[in-house]
Amino acid sequence: MSIYDNYFLMQEKDVVSYVKEKLPDFFSKDASLTCKEIGDGNLNYVFRVIDDKNNKTIIVKQAAEELRISKEMKISTDRGRIEYEILKIQGDICPNMVPKVYLYDKTMCAFIMEDMIGHKMMRTALCEHEIFPKFADQCSTFLARTLLLTTDIVDEHKHKKEQVRRYINPQICEITEDLVYSEPYLNYNNRNNVFEPNLEFVQKELYADEALRLEVAKLKFDFMNNAQSLIHGDLHTGSIFINKEHSFFFDCEFACYAPMGYDIGNIMANMFFAWANGDATIQDKEHKEKFCNWCIDTIEQILDGFIVKFKDLYQTSVTDHMAKSKGFLDWYLQNVIADTAGVVGLELIRRTVGMANVKDLKLIEDEKARVRAERIIITYGKNCILNRKEFKNGFDFVVAMKKAIAKF
């Protein structure tokens, strides 16, 4: 009998013996192991186990039965199984771009994975105004490969439908449907976190805008009904570990089959949060200009790089006969870009006024600067949602960003 034969939420002291039992050969027999809980997300507990003798490390991630952000929100711990399997799939599609996973324990709803040593959480690094010149290229590669290769343009249709069933994630998707596609525009659960000086602006620009709500409703039902691709589902800068040479993409417990623009739009929006923080907080004029320009350039390059790589990969990977029809690729991609624009707007707005605000904005201490940053973000976000079909490439997003910035 083992204490791990029945589920319980582990503490640091439990995780050391857990690793020894589950991966007895990973550390040496005489290892001096310590453990620290390092998670800062809302859903799970993340533990780092380290051998103090040689600094060898490993990560244990356990799914809790309730959200850290709200104990009233109960969700299935099966999301741990889904995340483990998605990391394996993405690891096959994009070798060395996701952490290795070693095992999944369905009883403890936990899995053990590679520690991303030598990397830093990207949101933290961006709030310290670090620049990563290789990120746009790496990110667009990850997006093009993981998204296209899991569609039924490439995947055998019956297999893809089986995958949709295997990774259906109703409770996790409900969180997205509420927190991204509904509450920021109605606040019907009174869970929005609105910066008080912007409350009147939010009421006018979001809660009272019926045309906006209609477009968001269209996007919501597309998300719920269009099982286009196996998406990461939460691809923001807190789900990426990075250094100057390399990026790790992980933390995919929100994975499901949905419109691929959801992933692309998420990361593009979060790069604009980095711009907003840099614009509001960097004092040195030269450094501000360099960092903020890099953020905007990166947003443009992520989308344009995705388009180029998607088209190239499409030519070599398409299997569906009808998808080879002349003009189909261009039609398909334009719909993806429109979805992407919509999600850029959704993510910008929900992370500004919704339940889960981003650190990038909360770290802006000057009230006037934060008010301005949030108004730029909301204005840009609305444009992306309302006019999403007008966006064709990365430059169109740059024009929209600069238009919103100039307004304030």
C-alpha positions as CSV (number, residue, x, y, z in Angstrom):
1,M,0.0,0.0,0.0
2,S,1.1,3.5,-0.7
3,I,-0.2,6.8,0.6
4,Y,-0.6,7.8,-3.1
5,D,-3.2,5.1,-3.8
6,N,-5.9,7.7,-3.0
7,Y,-6.1,11.3,-4.3
8,F,-5.2,14.1,-1.9
9,L,-3.7,17.5,-2.6
10,M,0.0,17.2,-2.0
11,Q,2.1,19.5,0.1
12,E,5.8,20.1,-0.5
13,K,6.8,17.4,2.0
14,D,4.7,14.8,0.2
15,V,6.2,15.6,-3.2
16,V,9.7,14.5,-2.4
17,S,8.6,11.0,-1.4
18,Y,6.2,10.9,-4.4
19,V,9.0,11.5,-6.9
20,K,11.1,8.8,-5.2
21,E,8.3,6.3,-5.5
22,K,7.1,7.2,-9.0
23,L,10.5,7.8,-10.6
24,P,13.0,5.8,-8.5
25,D,15.8,6.1,-11.0
26,F,15.7,9.8,-11.8
27,F,17.7,10.9,-8.8
28,S,20.6,9.0,-7.3
29,K,20.1,6.9,-4.3
30,D,22.0,9.3,-2.1
31,A,20.3,12.4,-3.4
32,S,19.4,15.2,-0.9
33,L,16.0,16.3,-2.2
34,T,14.1,19.4,-1.3
35,C,10.8,20.7,-2.8
36,K,9.2,24.1,-3.3
37,E,5.8,25.0,-4.7
38,I,6.4,27.5,-7.5
39,G,3.0,27.7,-9.2
40,D,1.5,31.1,-9.8
41,G,-1.5,30.1,-12.0
42,N,-5.1,29.7,-11.0
43,L,-5.8,26.0,-11.5
44,N,-2.9,23.8,-10.4
45,Y,-0.1,23.3,-8.0
46,V,3.5,23.1,-9.4
47,F,6.4,21.8,-7.4
48,R,10.1,21.8,-8.1
49,V,12.1,19.0,-6.6
50,I,15.8,19.6,-6.5
51,D,18.8,17.5,-5.5
52,D,20.9,19.9,-3.4
53,K,24.1,18.0,-4.1
54,N,24.1,18.6,-7.9
55,N,21.1,20.9,-8.6
56,K,19.4,18.3,-10.8
57,T,15.6,19.1,-10.8
58,I,12.3,17.9,-11.9
59,I,8.7,19.3,-11.9
60,V,5.5,17.8,-10.5
61,K,2.2,19.4,-11.5
62,Q,-1.0,18.4,-9.7
63,A,-4.5,19.3,-10.6
64,A,-6.6,20.6,-7.7
65,E,-10.4,20.1,-7.5
66,E,-11.1,23.8,-7.1
67,L,-9.6,27.0,-8.6
68,R,-7.1,29.0,-6.6
69,I,-8.8,32.1,-7.9
70,S,-12.2,31.0,-6.5
71,K,-13.0,28.1,-4.3
72,E,-16.5,28.2,-5.6
73,M,-15.3,27.1,-9.1
74,K,-15.0,23.3,-9.0
75,I,-13.5,21.6,-12.1
76,S,-12.6,18.1,-13.2
77,T,-9.0,16.9,-12.4
78,D,-9.0,15.1,-15.7
79,R,-7.5,18.2,-17.2
80,G,-4.1,17.0,-15.9
81,R,-4.4,13.9,-18.1
82,I,-5.3,16.1,-21.0
83,E,-2.4,18.4,-20.5
84,Y,0.0,15.5,-20.2
85,E,-1.2,14.0,-23.4
86,I,-1.2,17.3,-25.3
87,L,2.4,18.0,-24.3
88,K,3.3,14.6,-25.7
89,I,1.4,15.4,-29.0
90,Q,3.0,18.8,-29.3
91,G,6.4,17.4,-28.4
92,D,6.1,15.1,-31.4
93,I,5.0,17.9,-33.7
94,C,7.5,20.5,-32.4
95,P,10.5,18.6,-30.9
96,N,12.3,20.6,-28.2
97,M,9.6,23.3,-28.0
98,V,7.7,21.8,-25.1
99,P,9.0,20.2,-21.9
100,K,9.4,16.5,-21.8
101,V,6.9,14.6,-19.8
102,Y,7.8,11.4,-17.9
103,L,4.5,10.0,-16.5
104,Y,0.9,10.7,-15.6
105,D,-0.7,9.4,-12.4
106,K,-4.4,9.2,-12.9
107,T,-5.0,8.5,-9.1
108,M,-3.2,11.6,-7.9
109,C,-4.1,13.6,-11.1
110,A,-0.5,14.6,-11.4
111,F,2.2,14.4,-13.9
112,I,6.0,14.7,-13.8
113,M,7.9,16.7,-16.4
114,E,11.2,18.3,-17.4
115,D,12.2,21.4,-15.5
116,M,12.9,24.3,-17.9
117,I,16.2,25.3,-16.3
118,G,17.9,28.3,-17.9
119,H,14.6,29.8,-18.9
120,K,12.4,32.5,-17.4
121,M,8.7,33.0,-17.4
122,M,8.1,35.3,-20.4
123,R,5.6,37.6,-18.7
124,T,8.1,38.2,-15.8
125,A,10.8,38.9,-18.3
126,L,8.7,41.3,-20.4
127,C,7.6,43.2,-17.3
128,E,11.4,43.7,-16.7
129,H,11.5,44.9,-20.3
130,E,13.8,42.2,-21.7
131,I,13.8,41.7,-25.5
132,F,13.9,38.3,-27.2
133,P,14.7,38.7,-30.9
134,K,14.1,35.0,-31.8
135,F,10.7,34.7,-30.2
136,A,8.5,35.7,-33.2
137,D,10.1,33.1,-35.4
138,Q,9.9,30.4,-32.8
139,C,6.3,31.2,-31.8
140,S,5.1,31.3,-35.4
141,T,6.7,27.9,-36.0
142,F,5.0,26.4,-33.0
143,L,1.6,27.9,-34.0
144,A,1.8,26.8,-37.7
145,R,2.8,23.2,-36.9
146,T,0.6,22.5,-33.9
147,L,-2.5,24.1,-35.4
148,L,-2.4,23.0,-39.0
149,L,-1.2,19.4,-38.4
150,T,-4.1,18.7,-36.0
151,T,-6.9,19.9,-38.4
152,D,-8.7,17.5,-40.7
153,I,-7.0,19.2,-43.6
154,V,-4.1,16.9,-42.6
155,D,-5.4,14.4,-40.0
156,E,-7.4,11.5,-41.2
157,H,-11.0,12.5,-40.5
158,K,-12.1,9.6,-38.3
159,H,-9.0,9.9,-36.2
160,K,-9.5,13.6,-35.8
161,K,-13.1,13.0,-34.6
162,E,-11.8,10.5,-32.1
163,Q,-9.4,13.1,-30.9
164,V,-12.1,15.7,-30.5
165,R,-14.0,13.2,-28.3
166,R,-10.8,12.3,-26.3
167,Y,-10.0,15.9,-25.6
168,I,-13.4,17.4,-25.0
169,N,-13.0,19.5,-21.9
170,P,-16.4,20.9,-20.9
171,Q,-15.7,22.4,-17.5
172,I,-12.5,24.1,-18.7
173,C,-14.3,25.3,-21.8
174,E,-17.0,26.7,-19.7
175,I,-14.5,28.9,-17.9
176,T,-13.3,30.2,-21.2
177,E,-16.9,30.7,-22.4
178,D,-17.7,32.7,-19.2
179,L,-14.5,34.6,-18.5
180,V,-13.5,35.4,-22.1
181,Y,-16.7,35.5,-24.1
182,S,-19.4,36.7,-21.7
183,E,-18.7,38.3,-18.4
184,P,-16.4,41.2,-19.6
185,Y,-19.4,42.5,-21.5
186,L,-22.2,41.9,-19.0
187,N,-20.7,41.3,-15.6
188,Y,-23.7,39.2,-14.8
189,N,-21.8,37.3,-12.1
190,N,-20.2,40.4,-10.6
191,R,-16.7,39.0,-11.0
192,N,-15.2,41.6,-13.2
193,N,-12.2,43.5,-11.8
194,V,-12.4,47.0,-13.2
195,F,-9.8,49.7,-12.3
196,E,-12.0,52.2,-10.6
197,P,-10.9,55.4,-12.5
198,N,-12.0,53.6,-15.7
199,L,-15.3,52.3,-14.5
200,E,-17.4,54.9,-16.3
201,F,-15.3,54.3,-19.5
202,V,-15.9,50.5,-19.3
203,Q,-19.6,50.9,-18.7
204,K,-19.9,53.1,-21.8
205,E,-17.5,51.3,-24.1
206,L,-18.3,47.7,-23.1
207,Y,-21.4,47.2,-21.0
208,A,-23.6,49.6,-23.1
209,D,-22.3,48.7,-26.5
210,E,-24.9,46.4,-28.0
211,A,-23.1,46.1,-31.4
212,L,-20.0,44.9,-29.7
213,R,-22.0,42.4,-27.6
214,L,-23.5,41.0,-30.8
215,E,-20.1,40.4,-32.4
216,V,-18.8,38.8,-29.2
217,A,-21.8,36.5,-29.2
218,K,-21.0,35.4,-32.7
219,L,-17.4,34.7,-31.7
220,K,-18.6,32.8,-28.6
221,F,-20.8,30.4,-30.5
222,D,-18.0,29.8,-33.1
223,F,-15.7,28.9,-30.3
224,M,-18.2,26.4,-28.9
225,N,-19.1,24.8,-32.2
226,N,-16.0,24.9,-34.5
227,A,-13.7,22.1,-33.6
228,Q,-11.1,23.2,-36.1
229,S,-7.8,22.4,-34.5
230,L,-6.3,21.1,-31.3
231,I,-5.4,24.4,-29.6
232,H,-3.2,25.1,-26.6
233,G,-6.2,27.1,-25.2
234,D,-4.3,29.5,-22.9
235,L,-1.3,30.6,-24.9
236,H,-0.2,33.8,-23.1
237,T,3.2,35.0,-21.9
238,G,2.7,33.2,-18.6
239,S,2.6,29.9,-20.5
240,I,6.0,30.4,-22.1
241,F,9.5,29.9,-20.6
242,I,12.1,31.7,-22.6
243,N,15.7,32.8,-22.9
244,K,17.6,34.6,-25.7
245,E,17.9,31.5,-27.8
246,H,15.0,29.3,-27.0
247,S,11.3,29.1,-26.1
248,F,9.3,26.5,-24.2
249,F,5.5,26.4,-24.7
250,F,3.6,24.6,-21.9
251,D,0.7,24.9,-19.4
252,C,-1.9,23.6,-21.9
253,E,-4.6,22.4,-19.5
254,F,-7.2,24.5,-21.5
255,A,-6.4,22.5,-24.6
256,C,-9.4,21.4,-26.7
257,Y,-10.5,21.4,-30.3
258,A,-11.6,25.0,-31.3
259,P,-10.8,27.7,-33.8
260,M,-7.0,28.0,-34.3
261,G,-7.2,31.8,-34.2
262,Y,-7.8,31.5,-30.4
263,D,-4.1,30.6,-29.9
264,I,-2.7,33.1,-32.3
265,G,-4.8,35.9,-31.0
266,N,-4.0,35.1,-27.4
267,I,-0.3,35.5,-27.8
268,M,-0.6,38.6,-30.0
269,A,-2.8,40.3,-27.4
270,N,-0.4,39.4,-24.5
271,M,2.5,41.0,-26.4
272,F,0.5,44.2,-26.5
273,F,0.1,44.0,-22.8
274,A,3.9,44.0,-22.7
275,W,3.9,47.1,-24.9
276,A,1.5,48.8,-22.5
277,N,3.6,48.1,-19.5
278,G,6.8,49.3,-21.2
279,D,5.1,52.4,-22.5
280,A,3.7,53.3,-19.1
281,T,6.7,52.5,-16.9
282,I,10.0,52.7,-18.7
283,Q,11.7,56.1,-17.9
284,D,14.6,56.0,-20.3
285,K,13.3,57.3,-23.7
286,E,15.7,55.3,-25.8
287,H,15.0,52.1,-24.0
288,K,11.3,52.7,-24.1
289,E,11.3,53.2,-27.8
290,K,13.4,50.1,-28.4
291,F,11.3,47.8,-26.2
292,C,7.9,49.1,-27.3
293,N,8.9,49.0,-31.0
294,W,10.1,45.4,-30.5
295,C,6.7,44.4,-29.0
296,I,4.8,45.8,-31.9
297,D,7.2,44.3,-34.5
298,T,6.9,41.0,-32.7
299,I,3.1,41.0,-33.0
300,E,3.3,41.7,-36.7
301,Q,6.0,39.1,-37.2
302,I,4.2,36.4,-35.3
303,L,1.2,36.6,-37.6
304,D,3.1,37.1,-40.9
305,G,5.5,34.3,-40.0
306,F,2.5,32.1,-39.2
307,I,0.9,32.8,-42.6
308,V,4.1,32.0,-44.5
309,K,4.8,28.8,-42.6
310,F,1.2,27.7,-42.7
311,K,1.1,28.0,-46.5
312,D,4.4,26.1,-46.9
313,L,3.4,23.4,-44.5
314,Y,-0.1,23.2,-46.2
315,Q,1.5,22.4,-49.6
316,T,3.5,19.5,-48.2
317,S,1.0,18.1,-45.6
318,V,-2.6,18.5,-47.0
319,T,-4.4,15.1,-47.4
320,D,-8.0,16.0,-47.9
321,H,-8.7,16.1,-51.7
322,M,-11.2,18.9,-51.5
323,A,-8.9,21.0,-49.5
324,K,-6.6,21.0,-52.5
325,S,-9.1,23.0,-54.5
326,K,-7.8,26.2,-56.0
327,G,-8.5,29.1,-53.7
328,F,-9.4,27.0,-50.7
329,L,-6.2,27.8,-48.8
330,D,-6.6,31.5,-49.2
331,W,-10.2,31.3,-48.1
332,Y,-9.3,29.2,-45.1
333,L,-6.5,31.4,-44.0
334,Q,-8.5,34.6,-44.2
335,N,-11.1,33.1,-41.9
336,V,-8.3,32.1,-39.5
337,I,-6.9,35.7,-39.5
338,A,-10.4,37.1,-38.9
339,D,-10.8,34.7,-35.9
340,T,-7.4,35.8,-34.7
341,A,-8.4,39.5,-34.8
342,G,-11.5,38.7,-32.8
343,V,-9.6,36.8,-30.2
344,V,-6.9,39.6,-29.9
345,G,-9.8,41.9,-28.9
346,L,-11.4,39.4,-26.6
347,E,-8.2,38.7,-24.7
348,L,-7.2,42.3,-24.5
349,I,-10.6,43.2,-23.0
350,R,-11.0,40.3,-20.6
351,R,-7.5,40.6,-19.1
352,T,-8.1,44.3,-18.5
353,V,-11.6,44.3,-17.0
354,G,-12.4,40.6,-16.4
355,M,-11.8,38.3,-13.5
356,A,-8.1,37.5,-14.3
357,N,-6.3,40.8,-14.8
358,V,-2.7,40.7,-16.1
359,K,0.3,41.6,-14.1
360,D,1.5,43.8,-16.9
361,L,-1.3,46.3,-16.1
362,K,-1.4,45.8,-12.3
363,L,2.3,46.8,-12.1
364,I,1.6,50.2,-13.6
365,E,1.7,52.3,-10.4
366,D,0.9,55.7,-11.9
367,E,-2.9,56.1,-12.0
368,K,-3.0,58.3,-15.1
369,A,-0.6,56.1,-16.9
370,R,-2.7,53.0,-16.2
371,V,-5.9,54.7,-17.1
372,R,-4.4,55.6,-20.5
373,A,-3.0,52.2,-21.0
374,E,-6.3,50.5,-20.3
375,R,-8.2,52.8,-22.6
376,I,-5.8,52.2,-25.4
377,I,-6.2,48.5,-24.9
378,I,-10.0,48.5,-24.8
379,T,-10.2,50.8,-27.9
380,Y,-7.8,48.6,-29.9
381,G,-9.6,45.5,-28.7
382,K,-13.0,46.7,-29.8
383,N,-11.6,47.6,-33.2
384,C,-10.3,44.0,-33.6
385,I,-13.6,42.5,-32.7
386,L,-15.9,44.8,-34.6
387,N,-13.7,45.0,-37.8
388,R,-12.1,41.6,-37.6
389,K,-12.8,40.7,-41.3
390,E,-10.8,43.7,-42.4
391,F,-7.5,42.4,-41.0
392,K,-5.4,40.6,-43.7
393,N,-1.9,40.5,-42.3
394,G,0.4,41.7,-39.5
395,F,0.7,45.2,-40.8
396,D,-3.1,45.7,-40.4
397,F,-2.7,45.0,-36.7
398,V,0.1,47.5,-36.5
399,V,-2.1,50.2,-38.1
400,A,-4.9,49.4,-35.6
401,M,-2.6,49.5,-32.6
402,K,-1.1,52.9,-33.6
403,K,-4.5,54.3,-34.3
404,A,-5.7,53.4,-30.7
405,I,-2.4,54.7,-29.2
406,A,-2.8,58.0,-31.0
407,K,-6.3,58.5,-29.6
408,F,-5.0,58.8,-26.1
